[in-house]
Amino acid sequence: MAKAHYSKIDIKLETSKINLYAGSRIAAAVEELAKNMTLYEGVRYAQILEAVYRQGKKDGASEAFEAVGKNLKAAELAIPHKNPGRPKKHK
């Protein structure tokens, strides 16, 4: 079975740039969309892509922190890391 070949597609947005790594079908679709757009449609498309990209970053970060939090709690329970005895009183 042949290994999938991904190509890098640079999508320029209003405030940033997205590097999209995708197959030839997606690359062709992006080129076709960009070729047939008016300026207005292009700006709207870029705004939508930027919103989707930002939300994806937020969702990915949220999932990462949830996974770290779960594993941290499990590690705290599994590994004795506190000093033995009664805690000292703070004034």
SULRAMO-V914026 format. One record per residue. N is the residue number from 1. PSI is psi as a letter, one per 30 degrees, with the letter a starting at -180 (none if undefined). OMEGA is omega in whole degrees, 0 to 359 (* if undefined). D_FIRST is the distance of its C-alpha to the first C-alpha in whole Angstrom. Layout:
N_PSI_OMEGA_D_FIRST / N_PSI_OMEGA_D_FIRST
//
This chain:
1_k_182_0 / 2_k_179_4 / 3_k_180_7 / 4_k_179_9 / 5_j_179_12 / 6_k_177_16 / 7_l_181_19 / 8_k_179_22 / 9_k_178_25 / 10_j_177_28 / 11_j_181_30 / 12_k_178_34 / 13_a_182_36 / 14_e_185_40 / 15_f_183_40 / 16_a_179_37 / 17_k_178_33 / 18_k_172_30 / 19_j_182_27 / 20_k_177_24 / 21_j_185_21 / 22_l_179_18 / 23_l_185_16 / 24_e_180_17 / 25_e_179_18 / 26_e_178_21 / 27_e_179_22 / 28_e_179_23 / 29_e_179_25 / 30_e_179_26 / 31_e_179_28 / 32_e_178_29 / 33_e_182_31 / 34_e_183_32 / 35_e_187_33 / 36_g_184_35 / 37_k_168_37 / 38_l_179_41 / 39_e_180_42 / 40_e_180_43 / 41_e_179_40 / 42_e_179_38 / 43_e_179_40 / 44_e_178_40 / 45_e_179_36 / 46_e_178_36 / 47_e_179_38 / 48_e_179_36 / 49_e_180_33 / 50_e_178_35 / 51_e_179_37 / 52_e_180_33 / 53_e_179_32 / 54_e_181_35 / 55_e_177_35 / 56_e_177_31 / 57_e_179_33 / 58_e_180_35 / 59_e_179_33 / 60_e_179_31 / 61_e_179_34 / 62_e_179_36 / 63_e_180_33 / 64_e_180_33 / 65_e_176_36 / 66_e_179_36 / 67_e_179_34 / 68_e_180_36 / 69_e_179_39 / 70_e_181_38 / 71_e_178_37 / 72_e_179_40 / 73_e_179_42 / 74_e_180_41 / 75_e_179_41 / 76_e_179_45 / 77_e_185_45 / 78_e_186_44 / 79_k_177_45 / 80_j_186_49 / 81_f_181_50 / 82_l_178_53 / 83_k_180_56 / 84_l_176_58 / 85_a_180_61 / 86_k_178_63 / 87_l_179_62 / 88_k_178_65 / 89_k_177_67 / 90_k_182_66 / 91_none_*_70
//
